[in-house]
Amino acid sequence: MAGHRIFQFSFATIYPLYVAKVERKGRSRAEVDQVICWLTGYDESGLRRAVSDGVDMEGFFAAAPAMNPNASLITGMICGYRVEDIEDPLMQKIRYLDKLVDEVARGKKMTSILRGDGSASPATR
């Protein structure tokens, strides 16, 4: 999937779609921010900066402070692919994020979404 066009999409374009998806299901922007920060290591200000700077998805993940070591615990289907079997590292990170947002929208408990990691991200403290 090298060079996939989603890599060039602006994170600022994708982010409001994530928020709208969960808000339609009665969840909040704060929960989206929490899963993004948990996955990528961004804090609230870093996340806001990524949105305002208009970085693309490739740049967003390249600049991520630290991918969560429990990200490999994210499994299941997203967009017809098993996230754990995606070979391209960037595409896998994007699909991990998609999967987490889907889980928020479906109403899963945050402790389950964060793979048992009960620590709050800086965005939710």
C-alpha positions in Angstrom: 0.0 0.0 0.0 3.0 2.3 -0.4 2.1 5.7 -1.6 -1.5 5.3 -0.8 -3.4 8.6 -1.2 -4.6 8.6 2.4 -1.0 9.3 3.4 -1.3 12.7 1.8 -4.7 13.6 3.3 -4.5 16.5 5.8 -5.0 15.4 9.4 -7.0 18.5 9.8 -9.5 17.1 7.2 -9.7 13.7 8.9 -9.9 14.8 12.5 -13.3 16.5 12.3 -14.7 13.4 10.5 -13.6 11.3 13.5 -15.2 13.8 15.9 -18.5 13.9 13.9 -18.6 10.1 13.8 -18.5 9.7 17.5 -20.7 12.7 18.3 -23.5 11.2 16.1 -23.3 8.3 18.5 -23.5 10.4 21.6 -19.8 10.3 22.4 -17.4 13.3 22.7 -14.5 15.1 21.1 -12.6 14.6 24.4 -12.9 10.8 23.9 -11.5 11.1 20.4 -8.7 13.2 21.7 -8.0 10.7 24.4 -7.6 7.8 22.0 -5.5 9.8 19.6 -3.2 10.9 22.4 -3.1 7.4 23.9 -2.1 5.9 20.5 0.4 8.6 19.4 1.8 10.2 22.5 0.7 13.6 21.5 -0.5 15.9 24.3 -3.4 18.3 23.9 -1.3 21.2 22.6 0.5 18.9 20.1 -2.7 17.6 18.8 -4.2 21.1 18.3 -0.9 22.2 16.6 -1.1 19.2 14.2 -4.7 20.2 13.3 -3.9 23.9 12.9 -0.7 23.2 10.9 -2.5 21.1 8.4 0.1 18.3 8.5 -0.7 15.3 6.3 -1.3 11.8 7.8 2.2 10.7 7.0 3.6 13.8 8.8 1.2 13.4 11.7 2.4 9.9 12.5 6.1 10.7 11.7 6.0 13.5 14.3 4.1 11.4 16.9 6.1 11.6 20.1 5.7 7.9 20.9 3.4 5.2 19.5 1.8 3.4 22.4 3.5 0.0 23.0 0.1 -1.6 23.4 -1.0 -0.5 19.9 -0.2 -4.1 18.8 -3.1 -5.2 21.0 -5.5 -3.5 18.6 -7.0 -6.3 16.5 -10.0 -6.8 14.3 -11.4 -5.7 11.0 -11.4 -2.2 9.6 -12.1 -1.3 6.0 -12.1 -5.0 5.1 -8.6 -5.6 6.4 -7.4 -7.2 9.7 -5.4 -4.4 11.3 -2.9 -6.8 12.8 -2.1 -8.1 9.3 -1.5 -4.8 7.5 2.1 -4.8 6.4 2.7 -1.1 5.6 3.6 0.5 9.0 2.0 3.8 8.2 -1.2 2.3 6.9 -1.3 0.1 10.0 -1.0 3.2 12.3 -3.8 4.9 10.4 -6.0 1.8 10.6 -5.2 1.5 14.3 -6.6 5.0 14.8 -9.6 4.2 12.6 -10.3 1.1 14.7 -10.0 3.1 18.0 -12.4 5.8 16.8 -14.9 3.1 15.6 -14.7 1.5 19.1 -15.5 4.9 20.7 -18.4 5.4 18.3 -19.8 1.9 19.1 -19.8 2.8 22.8 -17.1 0.5 24.1 -15.7 1.3 27.6 -12.6 3.5 27.5 -10.6 1.0 29.5 -11.3 -1.6 26.8 -10.5 0.8 24.0 -7.2 1.7 25.6 -6.4 -2.0 26.0 -6.6 -2.0 29.7 -4.4 1.0 30.2 -6.2 3.0 32.8 -3.9 6.0 32.7 -5.4 9.2 31.4 -3.7 11.0 28.6 -2.6 14.6 29.1 -5.6 15.6 26.9 -8.1 14.3 29.4 -6.5 15.2 32.7 
